[in-house]
Amino acid sequence: MASTSMRTPSNPITKGVFCYNTRKHLLARLISNSSFFGRKLVDNSLSYSTSTSGKKTLRNRSELVRVSGLNATSESHSFDVVIVGAGVIGLTIARQFLIGSNLSVAVVDAAVPCSGATGAGQGYIWMIHKTPGSDKWELAMRSRKLWEMFAESIQHQGMNPVEILGWKKTGSLLVGRTADDTVKLSRTVEKLSEAGLGAKFLSSNDLLVEEPALMVGKEGGAAFLPDDFQLNARLMVACIEKANRQFTSEGRYAEFYYEPAISLLRSGSTGEVEGVQTLNYILNAKKAVVIAAGCWSGSLMQDLMRDSNTDLAVPVKPRKGHLLVIENFKCFKLNHGLMEVGYIDHEAATLQPSASDSGPIYHAQTPSISMAATMDTSGNLVLGSSRQLAGFGTEVEESILNSIWERAGEFFPALKEISLRDYSKSREVRVGLRPYMPDGKPVIGPVPGLSNLFLATGHEGEGLTLALGTAEMVADMVLGNPLKVDHVPFAVQGRCC
Ligand SMILES: Cc1cc2nc3c(=O)[nH]c(=O)nc-3n(C[C@H](O)[C@H](O)[C@H](O)COP(=O)(O)OP(=O)(O)OC[C@H]3O[C@@H](n4cnc5c(N)ncnc54)[C@H](O)[C@@H]3O)c2cc1C
């Protein structure tokens, strides 16, 4: 699984009546035994002939497919849009089509929604660490507005966004401890204010009032954005799935979980993408196929396009991150969400070219740890986070958890008095693989030369924040609507070849 947790998150969806997940346990075992989540999404023993003519034959009649000794009938279903990947990006794209058009949508996932990076997300939807005028700024602002509208719509339906989404409008603090940090933070405040956000600079004394447990020293300070907010990624996903499923009875929505996508269906005459073959199903897509498979999107695209003449290399990489959750934390309270200013550099760090010039130093990159601290609506202290380019493994590394704890102790001295071992029974560890693009921007848009195929991936540490803006952009592209945000910085062309 991509996101591992010491406790398995309860996922109501796997039990859903709308979910086409027959033989899920067997498939899950097949998936976990193969290198599915590694470089090759489909192990040779799981794959089968996907020649153009073969696909055509499969599409036109139900046929018995042999998969590693497993006989499965490939049922065929038709939708307007097929989305591969049920992380926050895939699910919000589905939602956007459902509420913003009359198209029908299928969501396909190799596992279940929170098994990817989404399940490890800390939940901040913040502008405090973003740069006004940067390529991602407009998308982030649009997305933030859409999240606020989303929370309001929940309220209008008579529900409480705090309960449903883990919504907390606590504001965010970007904190520093040195004179240099303070200069940086003052500039941040200036830029955010010029961009129309109500940012404030807080001296170390002001900070003490806002966050009594935080210690930044005399030279430290913080940039404060009172309007920033956070949510609980898992609650939010459950809420979106529930809303999407309301369209099932109209025949407009279906989920295919534990169903890895295996190949693309393409027209023999025009080459147009016409659907997706999963392990057990043929899913025809009349209008579009959207690949939103997070950090697996690059290797998946290679597999999907094995027999195609199109060259497309999506350079998205898994950037592993640990998150430490201390349940029912009583030692101190946090009034806001906090992040150290060094987080920005860690997030933006790119791959270093290797000395031999044979490619990036990928496995060798040392983990970086930066403090991000939030308190969720259940009173859990959520501490992040680490970044590592270390392949597709998701094993928990105790040394990294200790570093996260120690780093947090630099800012919250009370933590230095407590050993992390004391929380061994009341801690949860989440590990996720952020979809990292070397140029730091997501890839959103049509794939040149493959009409009807769209990509939406590479959101790294900002996928929760950018999800609703991304979803709107993809849906508008497919529907031919005017776009609300400039899409050019995110185009596939020139970045995936
Ligand atoms: C520790 C940590 C903390 C974070 N905190 C935040 C935060 O506070 N705020 C924020 O904005 N972002 C945060 N992020 C980043 C955010 O979680 C990600 O950017 C986001 O979840 C990416 O979503 P996704 O849908 O692209 O990918 P994923 O959630 O990884 O989903 C991809 C899905 O594709 C599926 N898939 C893969 N291969 C196939 C296949 N062949 N067929 C079908 N399905 C397939 C997978 O099973 C998976 O479910 C954090 C990330 C981490 C790791």
Ligand as a Chemical Component Dictionary entry (heavy atoms), coordinates in Angstrom:
data_LIG
# 
_chem_comp.id                   LIG 
_chem_comp.type                 NON-POLYMER 
_chem_comp.pdbx_formal_charge   0 
_chem_comp.three_letter_code    LIG 
# 
loop_
_chem_comp_atom.comp_id 
_chem_comp_atom.atom_id 
_chem_comp_atom.alt_atom_id 
_chem_comp_atom.type_symbol 
_chem_comp_atom.charge 
_chem_comp_atom.model_Cartn_x 
_chem_comp_atom.model_Cartn_y 
_chem_comp_atom.model_Cartn_z 
_chem_comp_atom.pdbx_ordinal 
LIG C1  C1  C 0 3.117  13.275 5.028   1  
LIG C2  C2  C 0 2.331  14.077 4.016   2  
LIG C3  C3  C 0 1.651  15.220 4.413   3  
LIG C4  C4  C 0 0.947  15.977 3.475   4  
LIG N1  N1  N 0 0.257  17.073 3.906   5  
LIG C5  C5  C 0 -0.423 17.824 3.004   6  
LIG C6  C6  C 0 -1.159 18.967 3.432   7  
LIG O1  O1  O 0 -1.278 19.243 4.613   8  
LIG N2  N2  N 0 -1.745 19.745 2.491   9  
LIG C7  C7  C 0 -1.676 19.452 1.150   10 
LIG O2  O2  O 0 -2.208 20.204 0.336   11 
LIG N3  N3  N 0 -1.049 18.332 0.726   12 
LIG C8  C8  C 0 -0.406 17.523 1.612   13 
LIG N4  N4  N 0 0.267  16.409 1.202   14 
LIG C9  C9  C 0 0.287  16.099 -0.221  15 
LIG C10 C10 C 0 -0.974 15.417 -0.673  16 
LIG O3  O3  O 0 -1.303 14.387 0.243   17 
LIG C11 C11 C 0 -0.766 14.850 -2.087  18 
LIG O4  O4  O 0 -0.318 15.866 -2.951  19 
LIG C12 C12 C 0 -2.068 14.304 -2.643  20 
LIG O5  O5  O 0 -2.630 13.390 -1.748  21 
LIG C13 C13 C 0 -1.857 13.630 -3.994  22 
LIG O6  O6  O 0 -3.098 13.105 -4.381  23 
LIG P1  P1  P 0 -3.238 12.178 -5.643  24 
LIG O7  O7  O 0 -4.669 11.902 -5.808  25 
LIG O8  O8  O 0 -2.501 12.802 -6.801  26 
LIG O9  O9  O 0 -2.389 10.875 -5.288  27 
LIG P2  P2  P 0 -2.722 9.630  -4.347  28 
LIG O10 O10 O 0 -3.463 10.020 -3.147  29 
LIG O11 O11 O 0 -1.428 8.936  -4.156  30 
LIG O12 O12 O 0 -3.693 8.755  -5.218  31 
LIG C14 C14 C 0 -3.268 8.049  -6.358  32 
LIG C15 C15 C 0 -4.144 6.818  -6.489  33 
LIG O13 O13 O 0 -3.821 6.164  -7.730  34 
LIG C16 C16 C 0 -3.986 4.782  -7.519  35 
LIG N5  N5  N 0 -3.297 4.018  -8.572  36 
LIG C17 C17 C 0 -1.977 3.847  -8.732  37 
LIG N6  N6  N 0 -1.755 3.058  -9.800  38 
LIG C18 C18 C 0 -2.956 2.724  -10.318 39 
LIG C19 C19 C 0 -3.399 1.913  -11.406 40 
LIG N7  N7  N 0 -2.573 1.266  -12.198 41 
LIG N8  N8  N 0 -4.722 1.779  -11.624 42 
LIG C20 C20 C 0 -5.620 2.404  -10.830 43 
LIG N9  N9  N 0 -5.251 3.180  -9.777  44 
LIG C21 C21 C 0 -3.938 3.350  -9.531  45 
LIG C22 C22 C 0 -3.423 4.548  -6.116  46 
LIG O14 O14 O 0 -3.927 3.355  -5.562  47 
LIG C23 C23 C 0 -3.899 5.794  -5.384  48 
LIG O15 O15 O 0 -5.101 5.578  -4.664  49 
LIG C24 C24 C 0 0.934  15.594 2.112   50 
LIG C25 C25 C 0 1.565  14.426 1.724   51 
LIG C26 C26 C 0 2.254  13.658 2.664   52 
LIG C27 C27 C 0 2.929  12.386 2.226   53 
# 
loop_
_chem_comp_bond.comp_id 
_chem_comp_bond.atom_id_1 
_chem_comp_bond.atom_id_2 
_chem_comp_bond.value_order 
_chem_comp_bond.pdbx_ordinal 
LIG C1  C2  SING 1  
LIG C2  C3  SING 2  
LIG C2  C26 DOUB 3  
LIG C3  C4  DOUB 4  
LIG C4  N1  SING 5  
LIG C4  C24 SING 6  
LIG N1  C5  DOUB 7  
LIG C5  C6  SING 8  
LIG C5  C8  SING 9  
LIG C6  O1  DOUB 10 
LIG C6  N2  SING 11 
LIG N2  C7  SING 12 
LIG C7  O2  DOUB 13 
LIG C7  N3  SING 14 
LIG N3  C8  DOUB 15 
LIG C8  N4  SING 16 
LIG N4  C9  SING 17 
LIG N4  C24 SING 18 
LIG C9  C10 SING 19 
LIG C10 O3  SING 20 
LIG C10 C11 SING 21 
LIG C11 O4  SING 22 
LIG C11 C12 SING 23 
LIG C12 O5  SING 24 
LIG C12 C13 SING 25 
LIG C13 O6  SING 26 
LIG O6  P1  SING 27 
LIG P1  O7  DOUB 28 
LIG P1  O8  SING 29 
LIG P1  O9  SING 30 
LIG O9  P2  SING 31 
LIG P2  O10 DOUB 32 
LIG P2  O11 SING 33 
LIG P2  O12 SING 34 
LIG O12 C14 SING 35 
LIG C14 C15 SING 36 
LIG C15 O13 SING 37 
LIG C15 C23 SING 38 
LIG O13 C16 SING 39 
LIG C16 N5  SING 40 
LIG C16 C22 SING 41 
LIG N5  C17 SING 42 
LIG N5  C21 SING 43 
LIG C17 N6  DOUB 44 
LIG N6  C18 SING 45 
LIG C18 C19 SING 46 
LIG C18 C21 DOUB 47 
LIG C19 N7  SING 48 
LIG C19 N8  DOUB 49 
LIG N8  C20 SING 50 
LIG C20 N9  DOUB 51 
LIG N9  C21 SING 52 
LIG C22 O14 SING 53 
LIG C22 C23 SING 54 
LIG C23 O15 SING 55 
LIG C24 C25 DOUB 56 
LIG C25 C26 SING 57 
LIG C26 C27 SING 58 
# 
